[in-house]
Structure formats: structure tokens, C-alpha cells
Amino acid sequence: MNDDLSNLLKSWDPAAPEPAAFKRGVWRRIETGGAGKISAVGMWWKEFLGSLARPRVAFATVALAMLAGAWIGHTTANPDGQQAYLRSVNPYAHVAAVSDS
């Protein structure tokens, strides 16, 4: 089975001609390091990721992300969440909460 497939692939000859400037364009991209047209967002993202290689910038970015996450979590948390959880797992907490009201 594999021999049949190998023979078939060896006999296959794609007859699609390549454009005249194809090889020249490929070598130009190789020489420039693949840096073709990059959008402004792509360039900003590349510079941002490059700046994360510096330890101070990386630490500041991680610290800022953690602070932002803690702030978002704090502002969106339900203040009665602890009591709601206790009522959901402890049947006696529900009775105590109702009798306290």
C-alpha cells in the first residue's frame, strides 16, 4: 500500500508554472528577514512583546495585570457571596439566616 502511494507521488508532476517574479520575491523576503508590510497594530504588538524581555517592564506589566484583575474582581463581586455559598452547602445556615431576619 505504501509503495503504491510512493510510486503515485513520484509520478505526479504539477504543471503549474510559477510567476516570473516569484523566486525574486521569495529571496527578497528572506533577505529582509520576512519583515514585509506590518500593520500599525502588528508593529505595536511586536514592540510590546520585545519590551517584555526586559525584567523591569515584564514585572511592571504582570503587577499591573494582577492589580487590575484584583480590582475588577473586587468591584464585581457580590458582597453577600459568602453567605449565599454557605446557604447553598449548609442546610442549617439557611434556617439560621431566616430566623435572624
C-alpha positions in Angstrom: 0.0 0.0 0.0 2.8 2.5 0.9 4.7 1.5 -2.2 1.7 2.3 -4.4 1.3 5.7 -2.7 5.1 6.4 -3.1 5.0 5.5 -6.7 2.0 7.6 -7.3 3.6 10.6 -5.6 6.8 10.2 -7.6 4.9 10.1 -10.8 2.9 13.2 -10.0 4.1 16.3 -11.8 2.3 19.5 -11.1 2.3 21.5 -14.3 1.5 24.9 -12.7 4.1 27.4 -13.8 5.3 29.8 -11.2 5.1 33.6 -11.8 8.3 35.2 -13.2 8.9 37.3 -10.0 8.2 34.5 -7.6 11.7 33.5 -6.8 12.9 37.1 -6.7 10.1 37.9 -4.2 10.9 34.9 -2.0 14.6 35.8 -1.8 13.8 39.5 -1.1 11.6 38.4 1.9 14.4 36.1 3.1 16.9 38.9 2.9 14.7 41.3 4.8 14.0 38.8 7.5 10.4 38.3 6.4 9.5 41.9 7.5 7.0 42.8 4.9 4.2 45.2 5.4 3.2 45.1 9.0 0.2 47.0 10.2 0.4 49.6 13.0 -1.2 47.2 15.5 1.2 44.5 14.4 4.2 46.8 14.9 2.9 47.9 18.3 2.4 44.3 19.4 5.9 43.3 18.2 7.4 46.2 20.1 5.4 45.5 23.2 6.4 41.8 23.3 10.0 42.9 22.7 9.9 45.2 25.7 8.7 42.3 27.9 12.2 40.9 27.5 13.4 43.5 30.0 12.8 42.3 33.6 11.6 45.6 34.9 9.0 46.1 32.2 7.9 42.5 32.5 7.5 42.7 36.3 5.6 46.0 36.0 3.2 44.5 33.3 2.5 41.4 35.5 2.0 43.6 38.6 -0.4 45.9 36.7 -2.3 43.0 35.3 -2.7 41.4 38.8 -3.8 44.7 40.3 -6.3 45.3 37.5 -7.6 41.7 38.0 -8.0 42.2 41.8 -9.7 45.5 41.3 -12.2 44.1 38.7 -12.8 41.1 41.0 -13.4 43.3 44.0 -15.8 45.6 42.1 -17.8 42.9 40.5 -18.0 40.5 43.5 -21.3 40.0 45.2 -20.9 41.3 48.8 -23.3 38.6 50.0 -21.5 35.9 48.2 -20.1 34.2 51.3 -23.5 33.9 52.9 -25.0 32.7 49.7 -22.4 30.0 49.4 -22.8 28.9 53.0 -26.6 28.7 52.5 -26.1 26.5 49.4 -23.8 23.9 51.1 -25.1 24.0 54.7 -28.9 23.4 55.2 -28.7 24.7 58.8 -27.3 28.1 57.6 -30.5 28.7 55.7 -32.6 28.2 58.8 -30.3 30.5 60.8 -30.4 33.2 58.1 -34.2 33.1 58.0 -34.5 33.2 61.8 -32.1 36.2 62.0 -34.3 38.2 59.7 
